[in-house]
Amino acid sequence: METFVLAGGCFWCLDAVYRSLKGVSDVISGYTGGTTVDPDYEDVCTGRTGHAEAVAVTFDPTVIPESVILDVFFSLHDPRQLNRQGNDVGTQYRSAMFYQGDEQKALFEAALARASEYWDGGLVTTLEPLGVYYRAEEYHQDFFAKNPGQGYCLAVALPKVQKIRKSYAEYVLAS
């Protein structure tokens, strides 16, 4: 099993999509990349902690390749937007990949290069060493499944889930 820590806007969207993929055994929404010890959602939302909303995606690379996990990441958000995704604005919504070791860093660099071709350059996604990863509050875990009728889920997360189901159909769990 392998775990990638990725930040691409609100963690609810990334969580929803990765949970729908074959080979993904766990997705934990959380906070990383900042300076505040043991932050909570309210702290992170201020933008003053330096943390990004992120997901720790644990998966089996013999079922779903590392490259697919990373290409999905770049399909889910616009990596050209600095410190924002749509109406979500602040450093907590930045596009970032938090690597654990040189091998993972190289995988992330390769994914960034592929994404740069797809997005025609101008990417602002950062590569950062993974520091402490703080699990977000329980109500953020699997938020989309727990709140399918919530406005943000319907307007923002659902279209992303549908896009990935179509683009990466061979890796999507049966409904």
C-alpha positions in Angstrom: 0.0 0.0 0.0 1.1 3.5 -0.7 -0.2 6.9 0.6 -0.1 10.2 -1.3 -1.0 13.5 0.5 -2.6 15.9 -2.0 -4.2 19.3 -1.7 -6.4 20.7 -4.5 -9.0 23.0 -3.0 -11.7 21.9 -0.6 -10.9 18.4 0.7 -14.5 17.3 0.3 -14.2 17.0 -3.5 -10.9 15.0 -3.4 -12.3 12.7 -0.7 -15.4 12.0 -2.7 -13.6 11.1 -5.9 -10.8 9.0 -4.4 -13.3 7.0 -2.4 -15.0 6.0 -5.7 -11.8 4.4 -7.1 -10.8 0.7 -7.1 -7.7 0.0 -5.1 -8.2 3.0 -2.7 -8.5 1.6 0.8 -8.6 4.8 2.8 -9.0 8.5 2.4 -8.4 10.8 5.4 -9.2 14.5 5.1 -6.8 16.7 7.1 -4.5 19.6 7.3 -0.8 19.9 6.5 1.9 22.3 5.3 1.4 24.9 8.1 3.0 26.0 11.3 0.1 25.8 13.8 0.2 22.7 16.0 -3.0 20.6 16.0 -5.1 23.1 14.0 -8.9 22.7 13.7 -11.1 23.6 10.8 -11.9 27.1 12.2 -8.1 27.8 12.5 -7.3 26.6 9.0 -10.2 28.6 7.5 -8.6 31.9 8.7 -5.7 31.2 6.3 -3.2 32.2 9.0 -2.0 28.7 10.0 -0.3 28.0 6.7 -2.1 24.6 6.4 -3.8 23.3 3.3 -6.9 21.2 3.3 -5.6 17.9 2.0 -6.4 14.2 1.7 -4.2 11.3 2.5 -5.1 8.7 -0.1 -4.0 5.1 0.7 -4.1 2.8 -2.3 -2.8 -0.4 -3.8 -0.6 0.4 -6.8 -1.1 -3.1 -8.2 -4.8 -2.3 -8.6 -4.6 1.4 -9.5 -1.3 2.8 -10.7 0.4 5.7 -9.0 0.2 7.7 -12.2 -3.6 7.3 -12.3 -3.9 8.6 -8.7 -1.9 11.6 -9.6 -3.5 12.2 -13.0 -6.9 12.1 -11.3 -5.6 14.8 -8.9 -4.8 17.1 -11.8 -8.2 16.4 -13.4 -10.0 17.4 -10.2 -8.9 21.0 -9.8 -7.3 23.8 -11.8 -3.6 23.8 -10.8 -3.2 27.2 -12.4 -5.2 29.0 -9.7 -3.0 30.4 -7.0 -4.4 29.9 -3.5 -7.9 29.2 -4.6 -10.3 26.9 -6.3 -13.3 28.6 -7.7 -15.0 30.5 -4.9 -12.8 28.9 -2.2 -10.0 31.5 -1.7 -7.0 31.4 0.6 -3.7 29.5 1.1 -5.7 26.6 2.7 -7.1 25.9 -0.8 -3.7 25.9 -2.6 -2.7 23.2 -5.1 0.1 21.2 -3.4 1.6 17.7 -3.3 3.3 16.7 -0.1 5.9 14.1 -0.7 7.4 11.4 1.6 10.9 10.7 0.3 12.8 11.1 -2.9 11.0 8.3 -4.8 7.6 10.0 -4.1 9.0 13.4 -5.0 10.1 12.0 -8.4 6.6 10.6 -9.0 5.1 13.9 -8.2 7.5 15.8 -10.4 6.6 13.5 -13.3 2.9 14.0 -12.7 3.4 17.7 -12.6 5.2 17.6 -16.0 2.4 15.6 -17.5 -0.2 18.0 -16.1 1.8 21.0 -17.4 1.4 19.6 -20.9 -2.4 19.0 -20.4 -3.0 22.4 -18.8 -0.6 24.2 -21.2 1.8 25.3 -18.5 1.4 28.0 -15.9 0.9 25.6 -13.0 1.2 26.9 -9.4 1.1 23.4 -7.7 3.8 23.2 -5.1 5.9 20.2 -4.1 6.4 20.3 -0.4 7.9 17.7 2.0 5.3 16.2 4.1 5.5 17.3 7.7 2.9 16.6 10.3 -0.5 15.5 9.0 -3.5 16.4 11.2 -6.7 14.5 10.7 -9.7 16.8 10.2 -12.7 16.6 12.4 -14.9 13.5 11.9 -17.7 15.4 10.2 -15.3 16.2 7.3 -14.5 12.5 6.7 -16.5 11.0 3.8 -18.5 14.3 3.8 -20.0 13.8 0.3 -21.5 10.4 1.2 -22.8 11.7 4.5 -24.3 14.9 2.9 -25.3 14.1 -0.7 -28.0 16.9 -0.7 -25.8 19.6 0.7 -25.5 22.6 -1.7 -21.7 22.5 -2.1 -21.8 18.7 -2.7 -24.4 19.1 -5.4 -22.9 22.1 -7.1 -19.1 21.4 -6.8 -18.3 17.8 -5.7 -20.9 15.9 -7.7 -19.8 17.2 -11.1 -16.2 16.3 -10.2 -17.2 12.8 -9.2 -19.2 12.4 -12.5 -16.2 13.7 -14.5 -13.8 11.2 -13.0 -16.4 8.3 -13.4 -16.5 9.1 -17.1 -12.8 9.8 -17.7 -11.4 7.0 -15.5 -14.3 4.5 -15.8 -12.0 1.4 -15.7 -10.8 2.4 -12.2 -14.3 3.3 -10.7 -16.0 1.1 -8.2 -19.3 -0.4 -9.4 -22.2 1.7 -8.0 
